[in-house]
Amino acid sequence: MTYRPPIDDILFLLREVIGADSILARPEFAHVDPESLEAAVRQAGRVASDIVAPMNAPADRIGATLENGVVRLPPGFVEAYEAFCDGGWPGLALPEEYGGQAMPEIAQAALSEMSNGASLAFSMLPVCGRAAVRVLLAHAEPDTQALWVPKLASGEWSGTIVMTEPHAGSDIGQARTKAVPQADGSYALTGTKIFISFGDHDATPQNAHIVLARIEGAPEGVRGLSLFLVPRVTMEADGTFGPRNAIAASRIEEKMGIHGSPTCEMRLDGATGYLLGEPERGIQNMFTMINTMRLEVALEGVGIAGAALDKAARYASERVQGGSGGAATAIVEHADIRRTLLRMKALTGGARALCYETAALLDRGRSEEAGFLLPICKAVASEIAVEVASLAIQVHGGHGYISEHGVEQLMRDARITPIYEGTNGIQAVDLLLRKIGRDDARTLSLLCERVEGDLEPAAGGEIGDAVAAGLGEWRRVSSLLLERMAADVNQGLSGATPYLRLAGTVLMGWMWLRMAVAAKDDEYGDEIRTVARFYAADIMPEVDTLARRALVPGELLYTLDSERVARV
Ligand SMILES: Cc1cc2nc3c(=O)[nH]c(=O)nc-3n(C[C@H](O)[C@H](O)[C@H](O)COP(=O)(O)OP(=O)(O)OC[C@H]3O[C@@H](n4cnc5c(N)ncnc54)[C@H](O)[C@@H]3O)c2cc1C
């Protein structure tokens, strides 16, 4: 199943919209020039299409297996991973002193998008390693960093995020895995974790499990959790491998999609672990990783949406069916297919641009604004992935529902993205309660002012007018929900999910406005301006409905008692 990376769209965004040159002018990126950024993006596209994509469909068919306590990845996976590592891709945006290339986050965003578009299941392995590096760099002792980070940055060793337990999903504070201090300063960890991506596998000889657990005697709830590094294989003092640690996969889940990515139940039976950072600061320390992962999951959504759009666009040009006049034409000639493809383009392009804007804010050190956008990017891009994958099936008709074209796999793979790394419901609560409520809407106002500042050049145009109106609605609904929350939190939170989508819809409109303004007077520029107009006409009107839905009286949700709400 071929994958065509959207190189032109990515380069246009980087060069013309989000200002890659001004990022590269920062001293920390003095070693990267615009040509090497472009070369990296083009080469990442080739890696995605030539190395990653070919294993995607077979890995989905065969899946990972658990044999005698060891997880085996599907055929072709390990070879693709080795080639990916040989190219230095796991360390693209990691520090040079640890063997990385210290490229900006915008370069990583391009790599992540295209690798995810080629195979989400594959891309989850390097992403966990990168997230582990971020935690270790922020919270590990220097000697631990010196041993682990270069191996993780090269991809020679891998990482996992080990948080979820059977009774502790969104409410991670209920985690029961225990850590008992040992005489040598290490801890013995015991418990059961579930749903751990790449909890075990045969692609690397060592793995950094980053585990949340409760030190014996620590308080209940989220405040009592600490963070640990638990090696898959114990390490001797001289840096060689010792015996296998007491952490192992006891089961892999049968699931809807991402079959190439083993989702493991993990048993820890007195496993040796090392405290990362201060005790009882586990959640705060884990957030280093969770933030990285939110953008990564958003880029999973963008990658899948892009791949689905590519397949649908190609099919629509090739499939011939008669029109209303009877003449047989490619289905792309039919109005309904055109509308569908334009919607897919508008959603995918808007989500992509918002994610790259967020990556750019991280590169510019504007972490508050980036932090504000992260839950929006995660939730909106993942929802778009599901919608665009579904539309791609529709464009294929019955041929989309069968496996041959690979679009049904995209739909199955996409469906996890609104769930993991904090469900989209939790992202919506985070946006309203923490990102807006707890900073008195300061960052929200800042962002709205930025959007307002960009309206001038497009004043009078469809997209400019639609964004101006959308911005007004966003402000109005924000103040109303904040007022409601001040009186009763649940009254405000009842609108959290449509509110987040409203924010995302306006912000994607802002990105289309910027794209339309930046587009040149050529064929590609015409395409951008037309899709921007379509976004304004077809998608921006959803803001009105979303505003109404966000303001549905909260009391309606609580009029019926829980028993009656859940009655069928
Ligand atoms: C394929 C896969 C891979 C995964 N990989 C990993 C991994 O590598 N590491 C890891 O630690 N975990 C992983 N997870 C776990 C994943 O992060 C959790 O499934 C997710 O956080 C949700 O937890 P839960 O499944 O227990 O759902 P629950 O928390 O039970 O949520 C159920 C529903 O209730 C809603 N809900 C819950 N609490 C609230 C609230 N306070 N307010 C509003 N709504 C709420 C949720 O939004 C959701 O709709 C993975 C899961 C899957 C399926």
The ligand as an SDF file (V2000), in Angstrom:
LIG
                    3D

 53 58  0  0  0  0  0  0  0  0999 V2000
   -4.2160    0.8100   22.3340 C   0  0  0  0  0  0  0  0  0  0  0  0
   -3.9670    1.5000   23.6270 C   0  0  0  0  0  0  0  0  0  0  0  0
   -2.6780    1.9000   23.9500 C   0  0  0  0  0  0  0  0  0  0  0  0
   -2.4200    2.5140   25.1700 C   0  0  0  0  0  0  0  0  0  0  0  0
   -1.1240    2.8170   25.5170 N   0  0  0  0  0  0  0  0  0  0  0  0
   -0.8620    3.1990   26.7920 C   0  0  0  0  0  0  0  0  0  0  0  0
    0.4850    3.3120   27.2470 C   0  0  0  0  0  0  0  0  0  0  0  0
    1.4460    3.1070   26.4920 O   0  0  0  0  0  0  0  0  0  0  0  0
    0.7080    3.6330   28.5540 N   0  0  0  0  0  0  0  0  0  0  0  0
   -0.3190    3.8500   29.4300 C   0  0  0  0  0  0  0  0  0  0  0  0
   -0.0550    4.1170   30.5970 O   0  0  0  0  0  0  0  0  0  0  0  0
   -1.6220    3.7730   29.0250 N   0  0  0  0  0  0  0  0  0  0  0  0
   -1.9030    3.4430   27.7320 C   0  0  0  0  0  0  0  0  0  0  0  0
   -3.2030    3.3210   27.3150 N   0  0  0  0  0  0  0  0  0  0  0  0
   -4.2780    3.6310   28.2500 C   0  0  0  0  0  0  0  0  0  0  0  0
   -5.0380    4.8960   27.8840 C   0  0  0  0  0  0  0  0  0  0  0  0
   -4.2510    6.0170   28.1210 O   0  0  0  0  0  0  0  0  0  0  0  0
   -6.3560    4.8570   28.6940 C   0  0  0  0  0  0  0  0  0  0  0  0
   -7.1610    3.8650   28.0870 O   0  0  0  0  0  0  0  0  0  0  0  0
   -7.0500    6.2070   28.7220 C   0  0  0  0  0  0  0  0  0  0  0  0
   -6.3020    7.1150   29.4870 O   0  0  0  0  0  0  0  0  0  0  0  0
   -8.4670    6.1160   29.3070 C   0  0  0  0  0  0  0  0  0  0  0  0
   -8.5080    5.3740   30.4820 O   0  0  0  0  0  0  0  0  0  0  0  0
   -9.5860    4.2020   30.6110 P   0  0  0  0  0  0  0  0  0  0  0  0
   -9.4500    3.3330   29.4140 O   0  0  0  0  0  0  0  0  0  0  0  0
   -9.4430    3.5530   31.9270 O   0  0  0  0  0  0  0  0  0  0  0  0
  -10.9840    4.9390   30.5050 O   0  0  0  0  0  0  0  0  0  0  0  0
  -11.7610    5.6650   31.7200 P   0  0  0  0  0  0  0  0  0  0  0  0
  -10.8420    6.5380   32.4600 O   0  0  0  0  0  0  0  0  0  0  0  0
  -12.5110    4.6360   32.4620 O   0  0  0  0  0  0  0  0  0  0  0  0
  -12.7750    6.5780   30.9020 O   0  0  0  0  0  0  0  0  0  0  0  0
  -14.0050    6.1010   30.3610 C   0  0  0  0  0  0  0  0  0  0  0  0
  -14.7980    7.2960   29.8460 C   0  0  0  0  0  0  0  0  0  0  0  0
  -15.0970    8.1770   30.9410 O   0  0  0  0  0  0  0  0  0  0  0  0
  -14.6350    9.4910   30.6780 C   0  0  0  0  0  0  0  0  0  0  0  0
  -14.1380   10.0920   31.9200 N   0  0  0  0  0  0  0  0  0  0  0  0
  -13.3670    9.5100   32.8580 C   0  0  0  0  0  0  0  0  0  0  0  0
  -13.1050   10.3950   33.8360 N   0  0  0  0  0  0  0  0  0  0  0  0
  -13.6930   11.5560   33.5030 C   0  0  0  0  0  0  0  0  0  0  0  0
  -13.7740   12.8520   34.0960 C   0  0  0  0  0  0  0  0  0  0  0  0
  -13.1600   13.1350   35.2280 N   0  0  0  0  0  0  0  0  0  0  0  0
  -14.4730   13.8150   33.4590 N   0  0  0  0  0  0  0  0  0  0  0  0
  -15.0800   13.5740   32.2930 C   0  0  0  0  0  0  0  0  0  0  0  0
  -15.0530   12.3640   31.6810 N   0  0  0  0  0  0  0  0  0  0  0  0
  -14.3510   11.3750   32.2780 C   0  0  0  0  0  0  0  0  0  0  0  0
  -13.5170    9.3250   29.6500 C   0  0  0  0  0  0  0  0  0  0  0  0
  -13.3450   10.4950   28.8650 O   0  0  0  0  0  0  0  0  0  0  0  0
  -14.0170    8.1410   28.8310 C   0  0  0  0  0  0  0  0  0  0  0  0
  -14.8840    8.5950   27.8390 O   0  0  0  0  0  0  0  0  0  0  0  0
   -3.4820    2.7500   26.0780 C   0  0  0  0  0  0  0  0  0  0  0  0
   -4.7900    2.3730   25.7290 C   0  0  0  0  0  0  0  0  0  0  0  0
   -5.0290    1.7360   24.5440 C   0  0  0  0  0  0  0  0  0  0  0  0
   -6.4370    1.2650   24.2410 C   0  0  0  0  0  0  0  0  0  0  0  0
  1  2  1  0
  2  3  1  0
  2 52  2  0
  3  4  2  0
  4  5  1  0
  4 50  1  0
  5  6  2  0
  6  7  1  0
  6 13  1  0
  7  8  2  0
  7  9  1  0
  9 10  1  0
 10 11  2  0
 10 12  1  0
 12 13  2  0
 13 14  1  0
 14 15  1  0
 14 50  1  0
 15 16  1  0
 16 17  1  0
 16 18  1  0
 18 19  1  0
 18 20  1  0
 20 21  1  0
 20 22  1  0
 22 23  1  0
 23 24  1  0
 24 25  2  0
 24 26  1  0
 24 27  1  0
 27 28  1  0
 28 29  2  0
 28 30  1  0
 28 31  1  0
 31 32  1  0
 32 33  1  0
 33 34  1  0
 33 48  1  0
 34 35  1  0
 35 36  1  0
 35 46  1  0
 36 37  1  0
 36 45  1  0
 37 38  2  0
 38 39  1  0
 39 40  1  0
 39 45  2  0
 40 41  1  0
 40 42  2  0
 42 43  1  0
 43 44  2  0
 44 45  1  0
 46 47  1  0
 46 48  1  0
 48 49  1  0
 50 51  2  0
 51 52  1  0
 52 53  1  0
M  END
$$$$
